[in-house]
Amino acid sequence: MTLRQSRFISYEYDRMVVLFSMLDGQKEIPCAVSTSAMDELEGVVRAKATQREAQFMRLRDRIEACADGKYQATEFEGTPPGIVLRSIDFRKPR
């Protein structure tokens, strides 16, 4: 099943990730994307902390498509298992 868009959760400065979720039916799947991946996708040196949510929204379609690809490939990480996206994930052919 293809994941569906869910919600932006937060920007975590300490971990340098944006947390968001996607839905598989009614099941919420925790996801994260590194800020370095977002900066690389957008071609910026380093976005400010106050710009992270807007940056995520601009890149949302690409980020969620990549998360869906990792989900379909069952590439889960962490506890509870979720999807973590890094710069390299956007370079892989899917």
Secondary structure, DSSP 8 states (H G I E B T S, - for coil): ---EEEEEEEEETTTTEEEEEEEETTEEEEEEEEHHHHHHHHT-S---GGGHHHHHHHHHHHHHHHHHHHHHTT--BTTTTBEEE-GGGGTS--
